[in-house]
Amino acid sequence: MARHPEPKRTQLDGVEMVLLTQDAYERLEAARRQGGAQANRIRSLNQKLSETTAFLDGLERAVAELPACQLGHPGSCRKAGTDCVRHRVLAMLQAHPGSERQGMSASRDCTGT
């Protein structure tokens, strides 16, 4: 890595100052603006992530409360060797990245238990 040059220092009225060229000062200001813009973008993305996570959690709770599968008997979709839509959606919601339930089984029977 290239070594950065040490800035020139001076004293003015007993206060230590750092001297910068106009070009160095403009680069410093540009870097500060970029850092501020990135921080704002991260805050915005974090807010959207929180909202999306809350939405997915609510959606998972709503899907879990859906009535028994379309085949009509509790657990019958499992016995038929297929999953009902309710089970597939629950499995997808529980496996989404960042889910606290990621990797947990969605093998509840169609009674919702």
Order of alpha helices (4+ residues) and beta strands (2+ residues): beta-beta-alpha-alpha-alpha
